[in-house]
Amino acid sequence: MYQYNQNDQTLIEQRVAQFRRQTERFLKGDISADQFRALRLRNGVYIQTHAPMLRIAGPYGILSSRQLRKLAHIARKYDKGYCHFTTRQNIQFNWPKLEKIPDILEELASVQMHAIQTSGNCMRNTTSDHLAGVCIDELEDPRPYCEIIRQWTTLHPEFDYLPRKFKIAVSGALHDRAATQFHDIGLHLVKNDAGQIGFKVLAGGGLGRTPVIGQVIRPYLEKKHLLSYLEAVLRIYNLYGRRDNMYKARIKILLKESGLEKFTQSVEKEWLLIKDGRELSDERIAAMQTQFARPPYESDAGQDNSFALRQQENKAFATWVKHNTADHRVSGYRAAFLSLKAPDSPPGDMTDTQLDAVADLADQYSFGEIRSTHRQNLIFADVKQADLFPLWRQLDALKLATPNIGTVTDMICCPGLDFCSLANAGSIGVAKEINEALDDMDYIHDIGDVKINMSGCMNGCAHQSVGHIGILGVDKKGAEWYQLTLGGSSENEAAIGERLGPAVAKDQVTKAVTTILDVYVQQRLEDESFLDMVKRVGITPFKEQVYADN
């Protein structure tokens, strides 16, 4: 993973000192709450229902064991003993005291972490494929380009006050695991007709109250032009993005109102003015790629036959391997998912004890590296097959081995009304109730790949618009109700879910979900996935059963 140089370290240390002074001035009454708001947001501090919330950047999802131990320490000392992993590969603390947040940021800086630009109308944390560098369908590792973008976006003076927040995602694989089509800018590493690798550039994607699928504005961009082209897109957005209406301020609205052709022409015209002499050199790319060199894999790791024997002898282990591990580009290794979706735990949460233990396991089994995913789980990307059995046993003891990755109980879930001041309805309690109803693991595995995404408000932090089953909390005269959508996807064949019908009451959500799943089981064709069935039959069969008693 990328290691800070002195410039990086100096920048975040100076930022901590600056925010400490700003916080002290606010607490003394020298600056108003409105003046402080922009300052705290630039440093990841929100004001939630019960306490401030601090969001920490997890650039393209990679953490070291040292950083994870620091998160555990912060959870114990400054919070209530846990943290939360988000869909943007970030980390959140829900209970810090405002006056202690500069101390937290100082501790984070000591392990090359920060909260800069994790909120506010600026360029946010750049995300990527959680299997980058190890997946078998990858054209090229996207992480070096993510880091180049991260350095370019951090405190960029021209784009510090954009019309609204701005998000970039990069993928280097055939399978889009980074939801690139739902970002302000999505970048795909592709080959042109000459066999050269560059970027396909998409723009105008986004979720929230107006979900939009991004569109291709340049089919192929040479690597050397990456930053200048991104800058051209940002300049057009900064110039013409709406500032009079926060709900219409995203680039997706600008592109929709301008039209693809006009928007693309504006970007290309701007790019021609700035691209000369600003190329990204081969030397800089190569130097960054060395920061993501392959770890020292064992060449004979694939020759150990204990892995196959353990699966034959232990059904539970074999089930975990099937559902919670992924193929690896190196023979004898697999990527292992750590499920943060135990039935009795809030999705995405980890305790300080779990954080410390996982840091130790990462050192022992995966070269000291941990990754966060877009579905609020963690990954050890480089585990020897022979080590998977002892790893599984230890993860099971930590309640991190629920074999449900990619299943209906691997729900994305925002904190909802329990914490968020923007929420209209709860999420965590509903997720727990759904889990309790779906307690038959054989049934869950039979259903297969069904992604449930649940948000407590229209901001869509849990990506409900692109869930195979989406659940959105809404307020009806002070009561919690939930709208259901079917058929969404954030992967290659991106789709926005179709609304099933009227919102259902909170005590009817679990019944609605189980009814939807029962309809799927009863009417699916052989080996037909949930998403394929929805595409084939539409939502009518589901709608008829869910609202049968109305």
Buried (B, 14 or more C-beta within 10 A) or exposed (E): BBEBEEEBBEBBBEBBBBBBEBBEBBEEEEBEEEEBBEBBBBBBBBBBBEBBBBBBBBBBBBBBBBBBBBBBBBBBBBBBBBBBBBBBBBBBBBBBEBEBBBBBBBBBBEBBBBBBBBBBBBBBBBBBBBBBBBBEEBBBBBBBBBBBBBBBBBBBEEBBEBBBBBBBBBBBBEBBBBBBBBBBBBBBBBEEEEEEBBBBBBBBBBBBEBBBBBBBBBEBBBBBBBBBBBBBBBBBBBEBBBBEEEEBBBBBBBBBEBEBEEBBBBBBEBBEEBBEEEBBEEEEBEEBBEEBEEBEBEEEBBEBEEBEEBBEEBEEBBBBBEBBBBEBBBEBBBBBBBBBBBBEBBBBBBBBBBBBBBBBBBBBBBBBBBBBBBBBBBBBBBBBBBBBBEBBEBBBEBBBBBBBBBBBBBBBBBBBBBBBEBBBBBBBBBBBBBBEBBEEBEEBBEBBEBBBBBBBBBBBBBBBBBBBBBBBBBBEEEEBBBBBBBBBBBBEEBBBBBBBBEBBEBEBBBBBBBBBBEBBEEBBEEEBBBBEBBBEBEBEBBBEBBBEEE
